[in-house]
Every structure is written in C-alpha cells, then in structure tokens.
Amino acid sequence: MRDQIAELVRNTVDDVNEEMEITGGPRVGLQADAVLYGAGATIDSLTLVALIVAVEHNIRHAFGVSVVLANEKALSMQRSPFRTLDSLIEYAAVIVDEAQKG
C-alpha cells in the first residue's frame, strides 16, 4: 500500500508542479526529504494546500475512499505530517488504510 501511495503522491506532485510552472508559483520537490511545511520549506502555504487537496482527490479516485488529510489528527500531531514529502506519504498511507478498514 505504501508504494502505491508514494507513486500517487509523486504523480500528484508532478501535476501540481506543471500547474505551478504555468502560473509561476513555487515547485514542490520530489525527493523524500523535500520540506513542504515549516523551516526550510520551498513552497508557500497555497501550494501546500493545493497539493493536499489534489492528493485527497487522487486517493478518492485510486482507492475509492474519501479522506481528509488536513484533519484534527494531523493538526494535533507533535510533528506535522506535512513537513516533508516522505512524512506526507507515510501519513496518507495510514489514513487510507484506516478509511479502507472502516
């Protein structure tokens, strides 16, 4: 499951980056340790929100479950699941697994 989520997230990053290229916005890094949120982030908050919404949308289409990644659980975590690309992938895999189990 994690590998499928990783591929989905990276494909989503590619899509968001294509859109950012058109609009001149900041691009999301594809490396696992690319910082998405917090100190050292190379993208702005609007790009992060666009990425999260696009990942949620793509999860719904790929896995048939609706998820909300920016939920109370994510916002209350000591370390943000949106800090790096890898932490986003890990968190999305957990959320999809929970949604599939009901």
N, C-alpha and C positions, 0 to 999 in steps of 0.2 A: 504494500500500500504506500509506504513512504516514497518509493521510487516513482510511483505513478503521480503522487502529489508533487514531488520535486520536478518532474517533467512538466506537469501542468503549470506550476508556478513559474518556471523558467520560460515557458512558452508565453505565459501572460506578461512577464517582464518584457519579452521581445515585442509583444503587441503594444504595451504601454510606451516603450521606447520609440517605436515607429510613430506613435501619435505625438510624443514629445519632440521628435525630430521635425515634424511638420509645424508644431506650434512654437518651437524654440525653447521648450521647457527643459528642465534638468533630466538627465537619463539615469535609469536605475542600473546599478552594477549587477553583473551576472555571477560574480564569484561568491562562494558560500559566505564569506565574511564581509560582504558588501554591507556597509552600515546604512540602514533605512531610516532609523529614528534615533535621536539623541546626539551626543557629541560625536562629531566626525561624519555626520550624515551628509551625503552629497545631493540629496533631493529635498524638496520643500514639502510642507505638510499636504498641500493639494495633490502632489504627485503620489505621496504615500496613500492618501485616501483613494485616489483613482486606482492604484494598484490593488488595494484591499478589496474594493468593490468589484473589480474585474476578476480577482481570484474567486471571490464568492460566487459570482455569476458562472464562471467556468467550472467550478465544483458542482454546481447545480446541474449543469448540462452533462458533465462527465460521469458523475456518480449518482445522479437522481435524488440528491438530498439538498435541502436548503440549509445553509449555515450562515451564522453571523460571526465573523471573526473578531470584530471590534465590539465585544460584549463585555458585560460586567466582570466576568472571569479574567479576560485579557487585561482590562484596565486596573484590576486589583492585584495583579501579579507583581512580585518584588522586582523581577527583571522582565521588561517588556518583550512579548513575543514578536514584536515588530522591530526589534533592534537591528537584526541582520537578516539577510536573505535566508540563511540556514535556520534561524530561530522561527521565522515565518513558516518555512516548510514543515518543521517539526510540529509547530502548534497547529497548523492546518491539518496535518495527518491525524493528530489527536482528536480534533473537533470533528473531522469526517468520520473517524472510527466511532466516536460517541453517537453521532447522528445516525449512522447505519445500524447501530445496536438498539437504537430507540430510546 
